Amino acid sequence: MKFVLDVKENKVEMLMALLNDLPYVKAKPLTPYKAKVLEDIKDAVDELNLVLAGKLEARNADDLLNEL
């Protein structure tokens, strides 16, 4: 199982030391870029789920492309 944690900068070293001491845990930090990509994908999936549930209206693809 995988987890993504948001940890205060001043507590990272202590938490990583604790996690690395556990033989059944593999811990590695995400780069800021990868963390941003992961968050953006999560936001996109959440938005898509709202569209599919009818709680948010989707935009027309032609309108989106014309905007670019």
LOSE-883483 format. One line per 4 residues: their letters; for each residue x, y, z of C-alpha. Coordinates in Angstrom, 3 decimals. Layout:
N
a) X,Y,Z; ...
***
This chain:
68
mkfv) 0.000,0.000,0.000; 1.238,3.494,-0.758; 0.671,6.748,1.110; 1.368,10.368,0.312
ldvk) 2.059,12.532,3.348; 2.350,16.285,3.692; 4.921,16.925,6.425; 6.175,20.204,7.872
enkv) 9.682,20.941,6.632; 11.175,21.003,10.143; 9.834,17.476,10.889; 10.919,15.707,7.677
emlm) 14.286,14.498,8.930; 12.822,12.941,12.082; 9.974,11.248,10.192; 12.269,9.873,7.482
alln) 14.611,8.470,10.140; 11.674,6.779,11.859; 10.294,5.325,8.626; 13.715,4.126,7.464
dlpy) 14.150,2.238,10.761; 11.069,0.131,10.011; 12.096,-2.953,8.014; 8.701,-3.239,6.297
vkak) 8.577,0.372,5.042; 10.304,1.833,1.988; 10.237,5.632,2.121; 11.473,8.090,-0.459
pltp) 10.591,11.769,-0.805; 8.913,13.138,-3.922; 10.529,15.945,-5.832; 8.518,19.177,-5.821
ykak) 7.750,18.631,-9.517; 6.407,15.102,-8.966; 4.358,16.262,-5.984; 2.796,19.018,-8.124
vled) 2.010,16.595,-10.960; 0.430,14.154,-8.508; -1.698,16.919,-6.967; -2.785,18.173,-10.402
ikda) -3.836,14.670,-11.452; -5.802,14.236,-8.223; -7.581,17.558,-8.821; -8.420,16.534,-12.410
vdel) -9.865,13.201,-11.279; -11.916,14.919,-8.560; -13.273,17.379,-11.133; -14.098,14.573,-13.573
nlvl) -15.978,12.713,-10.835; -18.036,15.855,-10.151; -18.855,16.140,-13.868; -19.872,12.478,-14.031
agkl) -22.039,12.908,-10.927; -23.786,15.882,-12.565; -22.582,18.330,-9.905; -20.351,20.260,-12.307
earn) -20.880,21.172,-15.935; -18.193,20.135,-18.413; -16.841,22.526,-21.024; -17.062,21.841,-24.715
addl) -13.700,20.675,-26.133; -13.973,23.102,-29.060; -14.413,26.013,-26.645; -11.365,24.866,-24.696
lnel) -9.214,24.629,-27.823; -10.403,28.013,-29.107; -9.410,29.525,-25.766; -5.827,28.383,-26.260
***
